[in-house]
Amino acid sequence: MAELQQEKGTQKAFGWAAKDSSGILSPFHFERRSNKDNDVTIKILYCGICHTDLSLAKNHNGFTLYPLVPGHEIVGIVTQVGTNVKKFKVGDRAGVGSMIGSCGDCDNCQDGMESYCPKMISTVTIFDVDGIKRQGGFSDFIVVDQHFAIHIPASLPLDGAAPLLCAGITVFSPMKYFGLDKPGMHLGVVGLGGLGHLAVKFAKAFGMRVSVISTSPAKKNEAIQVLKANTFVISHDSQQMQDASGTLDGIIDTVSSPHSVSPFLNLLKTGGKIILVGAPDLEKPVEVPVWPLLGRRQISGSMAGGIKETQEMMDFAAEHNITANVEVVPMDYVNNAMDRIEKGDVRYRFVIDIGKTLTIA
């Protein structure tokens, strides 16, 4: 299952890359490996822009290896399959999320949790596990082992499906794993952004009550009228927070900027869980008070799910007509989009129209 090691055959690829910590992207020629026996080649039509792409482009966490082609919410059409490939055929709709390889042998891999494999290989090189540089989906095509590609159901529009491969599975996976997916349960969603709006959609499809918890009163109408959340709580309004105390079975905290989880713990019922899925900068740890935890409340964290679970999520999304709310932009708008993400000026996910607007320079 592990992605192949150093390959002899390569092919020319083209995308947009950040060359330094300014994070400014520009046209970039590079090489990908040739399609091998277990591989599929996907012509990229759309690629979502995740907050992680911004963090990596600007080296917020100090481990970016330049040049860097971001992008791990990739959808397109299969154009080539290896001789051993049974999962896909040419012409199939396929996607690639945040990982393209793992060891295949550890307990996590055997349990279908490849994202927690110690040798997990990210779609965009974050940690150098084997000396091979890998570039992401802000590019014309990608080659990937068939195991790590996801079928995109025909009923889902490709642009709205792209963010499901990261934002979608990042909220779907902990909801399933921690049992926060039962009809009648009451879920809190902290932050109404790219992850948060999908958490609301999945929770409503599970038959749950949903409370959106936000610092922005301006998002109330969107949460209630558009996304059909049941209630809206302003986190800095002490009376609203008091009124919501002890009402939630669980909370999905999607906020990626540094913040305190303390105010949210008292919103949980006895035995309630708060799951952190945002990824604040590494140098800014979260402080946790002990006293509220004595009510058998739990704090945990979660990354994206494994391949089997990602396919389950995608099929569930198709069954319930769930897609991300997206703003589709051309490739040459990507730096503007990155700036707007940094300012929080997006509702709720940028998606680049790679197929129509990526012009090889």
C-alpha distance (Angstrom), angle and dihedral (degrees) to the residues before:
residue distance angle dihedral
M1 . . .
A2 3.77 . .
E3 3.76 115.1 .
L4 3.77 112.2 -99.8
Q5 3.78 117.6 -92.9
Q6 3.80 125.8 -124.2
E7 3.80 109.2 -15.5
K8 3.78 126.9 -150.8
G9 3.79 96.1 -153.5
T10 3.78 119.7 68.9
Q11 3.78 136.8 169.1
K12 3.76 133.2 -154.4
A13 3.81 117.9 -96.9
F14 3.78 134.5 179.4
G15 3.77 135.0 -152.6
W16 3.78 144.8 124.5
A17 3.80 119.8 -74.3
A18 3.78 141.4 -175.2
K19 3.80 109.3 -125.0
D20 3.82 98.9 -171.3
S21 3.80 142.7 1.2
S22 3.79 93.0 -72.8
G23 3.80 82.4 84.0
I24 3.80 91.5 -141.5
L25 3.79 110.5 148.4
S26 3.79 124.7 -145.2
P27 3.83 137.6 167.9
F28 3.80 113.1 -64.4
H29 3.80 135.5 -176.7
F30 3.80 117.5 -150.5
E31 3.80 142.2 147.2
R32 3.78 134.3 -101.1
R33 3.76 126.8 -168.8
S34 3.78 119.5 -93.6
N35 3.80 119.0 -101.6
K36 3.82 108.1 -85.0
D37 3.81 131.8 -164.5
N38 3.82 95.8 -80.8
D39 3.79 96.5 35.3
V40 3.76 137.7 101.5
T41 3.78 123.9 -157.8
I42 3.80 114.4 -143.4
K43 3.80 123.6 -161.4
I44 3.79 101.9 -140.9
L45 3.80 115.0 -128.5
Y46 3.81 100.8 166.3
C47 3.79 136.0 11.4
G48 3.79 126.3 -173.1
I49 3.79 122.8 -136.4
C50 3.80 113.2 -128.0
H51 3.80 126.2 -166.5
T52 3.80 85.5 -116.3
D53 3.81 88.5 63.6
L54 3.79 88.6 58.6
S55 3.82 92.1 47.3
L56 3.80 92.3 49.7
A57 3.80 94.5 44.6
K58 3.81 90.4 53.3
N59 3.82 94.7 38.0
H60 3.79 93.0 -125.1
N61 3.80 91.9 163.9
G62 3.78 97.7 41.0
F63 3.79 101.4 -118.0
T64 3.82 105.6 89.5
L65 3.80 114.5 133.0
Y66 3.80 109.6 -149.3
P67 2.95 138.9 -108.5
L68 3.80 91.3 48.8
V69 3.81 128.4 -176.7
P70 3.84 103.7 -163.8
G71 3.79 127.8 -154.4
H72 3.80 134.0 103.1
E73 3.81 103.0 167.4
I74 3.79 94.9 82.3
V75 3.80 128.8 166.3
G76 3.76 131.9 169.2
I77 3.78 147.0 110.0
V78 3.81 127.8 -54.8
T79 3.81 109.1 -117.0
Q80 3.81 101.3 171.3
V81 3.81 136.9 21.4
G82 3.78 130.8 -167.3
T83 3.79 123.6 -119.3
N84 3.83 92.6 -101.6
V85 3.81 96.1 47.5
K86 3.81 114.8 118.9
K87 3.78 100.1 153.7
F88 3.83 97.5 69.2
K89 3.77 141.4 25.8
V90 3.79 130.7 -159.4
G91 3.80 110.0 -77.4
D92 3.82 96.2 30.8
R93 3.80 119.9 132.7
A94 3.80 108.8 -116.6
G95 3.77 141.2 171.2
V96 3.79 140.2 -160.3
G97 3.78 124.6 -152.5
S98 3.77 133.1 -172.3
M99 3.81 99.0 -47.1
I100 3.79 136.9 49.6
G101 3.79 103.2 175.8
S102 3.80 148.4 21.7
C103 3.79 138.1 170.1
G104 3.81 94.4 -96.4
D105 3.80 92.7 -149.1
C106 3.81 109.3 71.0
D107 3.79 124.0 93.8
N108 3.80 91.8 -101.2
C109 3.80 92.7 53.1
Q110 3.78 91.7 45.9
D111 3.80 89.5 51.2
G112 3.81 92.5 51.1
M113 3.80 93.8 -106.3
E114 3.80 98.7 118.9
S115 3.79 91.4 154.3
Y116 3.84 88.3 71.4
C117 3.81 95.2 48.4
P118 3.84 110.8 125.1
K119 3.80 87.3 -132.7
M120 3.79 96.9 43.6
I121 3.81 111.0 149.6
S122 3.78 115.3 -141.9
T123 3.79 120.4 -138.9
V124 3.80 86.9 -122.6
T125 3.79 113.6 38.9
I126 3.79 107.8 -104.6
F127 3.80 101.2 151.0
D128 3.79 117.9 26.7
V129 3.83 101.2 -125.2
D130 3.80 99.7 161.6
G131 3.78 109.6 7.3
I132 3.81 95.0 -100.2
K133 3.80 117.3 121.8
R134 3.81 114.4 -139.1
Q135 3.78 125.7 -166.2
G136 3.78 129.8 -153.3
G137 3.75 141.3 -125.7
F138 3.79 103.6 -73.8
S139 3.81 82.4 97.9
D140 3.79 144.3 79.2
F141 3.83 101.3 -93.7
I142 3.79 144.3 -8.3
V143 3.82 133.7 -148.4
V144 3.79 116.6 -146.7
D145 3.79 140.4 163.9
Q146 3.81 107.1 -95.2
H147 3.82 91.4 -119.6
F148 3.79 91.8 66.2
A149 3.80 96.7 49.4
I150 3.81 121.0 93.5
H151 3.80 127.7 -144.9
I152 3.81 111.7 -122.2
P153 3.83 109.6 -147.3
A154 3.79 115.2 -122.5
S155 3.81 92.7 -120.6
L156 3.81 93.7 62.8
P157 3.82 119.4 84.7
L158 3.77 107.4 -125.1
D159 3.80 95.7 -130.5
G160 3.81 93.5 53.5
A161 3.81 92.2 41.4
A162 3.82 95.7 54.8
P163 3.85 96.9 78.3
L164 3.79 90.6 49.8
L165 3.82 87.6 73.6
C166 3.81 90.5 69.2
A167 3.80 113.2 4.2
G168 3.80 92.6 36.5
I169 3.79 99.1 49.1
T170 3.81 91.5 39.9
V171 3.82 90.3 66.0
F172 3.82 98.6 28.9
S173 3.81 94.5 54.7
P174 3.85 98.6 57.2
M175 3.79 91.4 41.8
K176 3.81 88.9 58.1
Y177 3.81 97.1 38.0
F178 3.80 96.0 48.3
G179 3.80 94.5 41.5
L180 3.79 94.9 -111.3
D181 3.79 92.7 137.0
K182 3.79 104.9 82.0
P183 3.82 123.9 121.0
G184 3.79 111.7 -104.9
M185 3.79 95.6 23.1
H186 3.80 117.6 125.9
L187 3.80 116.0 -126.6
G188 3.77 127.6 -170.4
V189 3.80 118.6 -150.6
V190 3.80 115.6 -160.4
G191 3.79 111.4 -155.2
L192 3.78 125.9 17.8
G193 3.78 101.8 -135.4
G194 3.78 136.1 104.9
L195 3.81 94.1 -44.5
G196 3.79 97.4 30.5
H197 3.79 98.0 56.0
L198 3.82 90.1 51.4
A199 3.81 90.9 48.5
V200 3.82 88.0 56.1
K201 3.81 91.6 49.0
F202 3.80 94.4 49.0
A203 3.81 92.7 44.9
K204 3.80 92.2 52.0
A205 3.82 89.6 48.6
F206 3.82 88.1 53.2
G207 3.81 88.6 54.8
M208 3.80 95.9 -110.2
R209 3.78 132.4 143.9
V210 3.79 110.6 -114.7
S211 3.79 132.4 -155.4
V212 3.79 117.0 -171.0
I213 3.81 112.8 -148.6
S214 3.78 114.3 -159.5
T215 3.78 143.9 155.3
S216 3.81 90.4 -137.5
P217 3.83 119.2 79.2
A218 3.81 87.9 -169.4
K219 3.80 89.9 72.5
K220 3.80 95.0 60.8
N221 3.79 97.1 91.5
E222 3.80 91.8 47.8
A223 3.80 91.8 49.1
I224 3.81 95.8 47.7
Q225 3.79 105.1 29.9
V226 3.79 101.8 33.4
L227 3.80 106.3 26.4
K228 3.83 94.1 31.2
A229 3.79 97.4 -129.6
N230 3.79 111.4 169.1
T231 3.80 98.1 -134.3
F232 3.80 139.9 7.3
V233 3.80 123.1 -145.0
I234 3.80 124.5 -167.4
S235 3.78 104.1 -142.9
H236 3.81 96.0 -147.2
D237 3.82 93.1 50.3
S238 3.79 103.3 95.9
Q239 3.80 94.1 -163.0
Q240 3.80 93.7 51.9
M241 3.80 90.7 47.2
Q242 3.80 90.6 49.0
D243 3.79 91.4 50.0
A244 3.82 89.9 52.8
S245 3.80 93.9 48.2
G246 3.79 114.3 130.7
T247 3.82 95.1 3.1
L248 3.80 104.6 107.0
D249 3.79 128.8 85.0
G250 3.78 90.1 -163.3
I251 3.78 145.3 -11.2
I252 3.78 130.1 -141.1
D253 3.80 106.4 -155.3
T254 3.81 107.7 -159.0
V255 3.81 100.0 170.1
S256 3.81 113.2 125.3
S257 3.81 97.6 -170.8
P258 3.82 120.0 84.4
H259 3.80 111.2 -84.6
S260 3.78 141.7 146.4
V261 3.81 119.8 -96.7
S262 3.81 91.2 -163.8
P263 3.82 96.4 95.8
F264 3.80 91.6 54.9
L265 3.80 99.6 51.9
N266 3.79 94.4 75.8
L267 3.81 90.1 54.7
L268 3.80 89.0 68.8
K269 3.76 125.5 93.4
T270 3.80 118.8 -126.8
G271 3.80 105.2 -67.3
G272 3.79 91.9 18.0
K273 3.78 122.3 149.0
I274 3.79 133.6 -140.8
I275 3.79 113.4 -160.4
L276 3.80 119.3 -162.0
V277 3.79 113.1 -148.3
G278 3.81 100.9 157.2
A279 3.79 117.5 93.6
P280 3.83 113.2 -137.8
D281 3.79 118.4 -169.9
L282 3.78 111.3 -72.1
E283 3.79 96.5 -120.2
K284 3.81 93.3 60.6
P285 3.83 108.8 70.5
V286 3.79 123.8 -163.3
E287 3.80 115.8 -114.6
V288 3.80 115.8 -141.2
P289 3.84 126.2 -162.5
V290 3.79 114.8 -138.3
W291 3.81 101.5 -150.1
P292 3.83 98.2 71.2
L293 3.83 89.4 49.2
L294 3.80 90.4 62.8
G295 3.79 87.1 77.9
R296 3.82 86.6 74.6
R297 3.75 90.0 -98.0
Q298 3.76 118.6 151.4
I299 3.78 136.6 -147.1
S300 3.77 118.5 -159.2
G301 3.76 140.4 152.8
S302 3.77 137.1 -137.0
M303 3.78 140.8 -166.1
A304 3.79 128.8 -160.8
G305 3.80 116.1 -52.6
G306 3.78 129.5 -111.1
I307 3.80 126.9 -86.1
K308 3.81 97.2 -93.1
E309 3.80 91.0 49.0
T310 3.80 91.8 46.4
Q311 3.79 90.1 54.8
E312 3.82 89.2 47.6
M313 3.81 89.0 52.0
M314 3.80 92.4 48.9
D315 3.81 92.2 49.9
F316 3.81 90.8 46.8
A317 3.81 89.4 50.9
A318 3.80 90.4 52.3
E319 3.81 91.7 48.6
H320 3.81 91.5 52.0
N321 3.82 98.8 35.0
I322 3.79 93.1 -115.7
T323 3.79 118.8 162.7
A324 3.77 133.5 150.6
N325 3.78 118.7 -94.8
V326 3.78 100.5 -115.8
E327 3.77 144.0 -176.3
V328 3.80 107.4 -147.2
V329 3.81 113.4 -146.7
P330 3.81 136.0 179.7
M331 3.79 120.8 -106.5
D332 3.79 93.8 -107.0
Y333 3.82 90.2 58.3
V334 3.81 92.6 61.4
N335 3.81 96.4 104.0
N336 3.80 90.8 50.7
A337 3.79 88.7 49.3
M338 3.81 91.0 51.3
D339 3.80 90.5 51.3
R340 3.78 91.0 49.8
I341 3.81 91.9 49.2
E342 3.79 89.2 54.1
K343 3.82 88.6 53.1
G344 3.80 93.3 45.1
D345 3.80 90.4 -115.2
V346 3.81 101.3 142.1
R347 3.79 133.9 93.3
Y348 2.93 100.2 -134.2
R349 3.80 119.8 -48.9
F350 3.77 135.6 -2.9
V351 3.78 114.9 -135.4
I352 3.80 121.7 -169.7
D353 3.80 117.2 -137.1
I354 3.77 94.1 -135.8
G355 3.80 96.6 167.0
K356 3.78 95.9 57.8
T357 3.80 103.9 28.9
L358 3.81 110.4 32.6
T359 3.80 102.5 102.5
I360 3.80 117.1 -173.1
A361 3.78 110.1 -124.2
